[in-house]
Each structure stands twice: as structure tokens, then as C-alpha cells.
Amino acid sequence: MDGVEVSYNPYDPSINDDPYPVYARLRREAPLHHNPELGFWALSRHADVAAALVDSARYSSDHGPMIDAAAWTPRARAYLSFVAMDPPDHTRMRAVVSRAFTPRRVAALEPLIREIARAHIEEGLAKGTFDFAADLAAKLPLDVISELMGVPSSRRHKVRRTESVLVRNDLATTLTEPGLRGLLTLGDYYASVVAQRRAEPRDDLVSALVSDGDLTDEEIVAFLFLLIGAGSETTTHLLCAAWYWAWRNPGQREIAFDGGVPQWVEESLRHDTPAHVTARRLTEPTELHGVLVPRDARMWLLIGSANRDEEVFPDPDVYDLGRDTSRAISFGAGRHYCLGAALARLEGRITLEELTKAVARDYHIHEEGIRRTAHGNVRGMVSLPTTVRPA
């Protein structure tokens, strides 16, 4: 590769399988990388990404976090809520949601999360070999959020399948007609839930949002799209990363199973960051690394690369539960710091605790059956075949 100019396409399957060697070259040789064919500029160093995340005036979120042709739009807020907003709209919307999505409400979910985790783990143990991603990691956060929202179990599989359209579309495609119909149907369902809670409030998140009185029905529906879609994806990929990388590193697996679950969560978030990349729109011409980047440029902030920056994390490619992860930016930074970070960490910790109690530490992953996400924003596994036995 020496002498060959570094190129980066987040939708190249070979890069998607293991982007970290390319990230290392970007940090070293092209910390500001321009891909004219796809129309974006990428920042890969920790200092640059961290600075951009907190500068919402210069790096606008108003076109959403995805650079896909179908998703990069000023209308992204319709299904991504305050993630695709700037102040003052973002400030107002986030403040209202924060009043309903309180630390107390999140902490109160612990018994429920533990019950759900145990049930899915028991099913996996009964099978012996199961898909850790599909049968546990994907189901658990959706069950938790559905309980939080009051979505009945009979609707959950359909909700997740339809929401996946939002988080797994491809640059070369737009929403298909059936996919669009599915999203419209899901939007109608969310609207019906909001209407029901206005008529008959319950002790759930939707009722809390409705009772606040500061959000329209359309704003609540957009938040529900965000919550079930992006909210469940983060935990799914965190759990898969933790399970996979502990298996690949037996010494670290021993630490994890011997009480190191909190470190297991944090190092997995850093080492193979689920919310891998986010987009911003540059609001004014800005000089970066000696290049004047034009106004309205699509900026692609490589959070996954920043979390492997050797200037911040010594031996960044080593999976080490003993390292200091305090400077990791796995959930973003600034105004758009992930509102669901506490819930994702809680779900991850509890599920991994229950796994270490129930499953023998010599579990086996069938690497030939692993399938990864194809989407550029999130990184994770959609299939992770695992053989387990009781502890």
C-alpha cells in the first residue's frame, strides 16, 4: 500500500468488514479526506471529531446523521426527531423528552431488563446453538423499549422489521415502495398509540410525553421512530461486540467473567463503536488541515476511528479491559450526546451480568456464519451464531 493514495468508501464491503486499517491510514496520511464521488469530507482524528461534535453552530445536524442520498435531507427530522435538529428547535425538543426520559425512569427498568435478559438467555441455552445477534441482542432492547412505550408483544417483530428500513438503507438505493408503505403504516400505528394515551393515559413514556403538553403529535411520533430504531440498534451492536471480542481475546474474557462487566461494556463501546459515524452539514467555509472546505459540505465524522486514535489510546487496536476509556466518544458529545446512553449501558451491563451467571465461559462463535451490518452509520452484527452450555 506504500505510495498508493488512501481511499475510503464507507459502503465498500471489504472496508465495512474491517475499517480500522483504513482509519489508521486516514489519521496518518489524510486526516481530512475528500470523496468527490460520494460527496463527503471525512474527519478521522480524535481531536477533530471531538471538536466537531461540540460545535453545533459550525457543524449543523439539520440534514440528519446519514450521508445517504435518500437520507441527507432537511426533512430528516420527520423520522429522526431532535437528532436532525439544531438550536433552538433541538433545545426545546430535547428538554421536553428529557423530562419524560428521566434517570429515575431508566433506573426503574433494571428488574424488567434482567427478567427479559434471563428469558432470552434461557432460550439460547435450551437450543445449545443459537444466533446471539438475532435471538438475544436484537430482541432484548426492542422488548425493553416496547415495554417503556407500551407496545404490545404482538407488534414488536413487525415494528423492528419496518424500523430497520431507516437504519440499513444503502447509498445506491432509495426506499422501495413496499418499504415506504411500511414506514407510513408504522407512523400511523405510532400516531394511534399517541391518540390512545391522550384518551387513556398510562404509566409509560408516551403518556409522559403527551401529558407534558409541549409537543405536537407529529413531534412525539418522530421521537418514537428514533427511540425504537436508533435506540435498539446501539444496544444490539454493543452486546454483539462485547460477546465477539471477549471470545476472540480469552484473557480479557476471563476478566469479564470474573466481575469485569462494567469495563467489558466500556472497552467494547470504544473498540468497536456501534454508533460508528455521524454526518454534519458545514454552515460556513472552514479551513481544515490546510484545505478550505466549502459551506454546505457533508462532513463525515468517524467516531469509530477517533476511538482508535493512538494519540489518545495507546495500542488502540488491542482489546484491553484494563485501559482508560474516559476519553472515548462512543455516544457523541455536546448537545447531541446520546440521550439513551444510560439505557444502553444499563441494558448492556445487566445482559452481560446474566450471561456470565448462566453461560459457561468456553462458549464458541461460528465465525463463518457472522454477517455484519452494511450501513455506514452503525457498525455491528446481524448474525452471530454461538454455541453455549450452562455455567
PyMOL commands that set and color helices and strands:
alter all, ss='L'
color gray80, all
select helices_A, chain A and resi 13-17+20-29+46-54+77-84+89-100+103-107+110-127+132-137+139-149+153-167+177-199+205-212+217-248+250-257+261-271+303-306+334-336+341-358+367-369
alter helices_A, ss='H'
color red, helices_A
select strands_A, chain A and resi 32-35+40-43+59-60+129-131+277-282+286-288+291-293+298-302+364-365+371-372+381-383+385-387
alter strands_A, ss='S'
color yellow, strands_A
deselect
rebuild
show_as cartoon
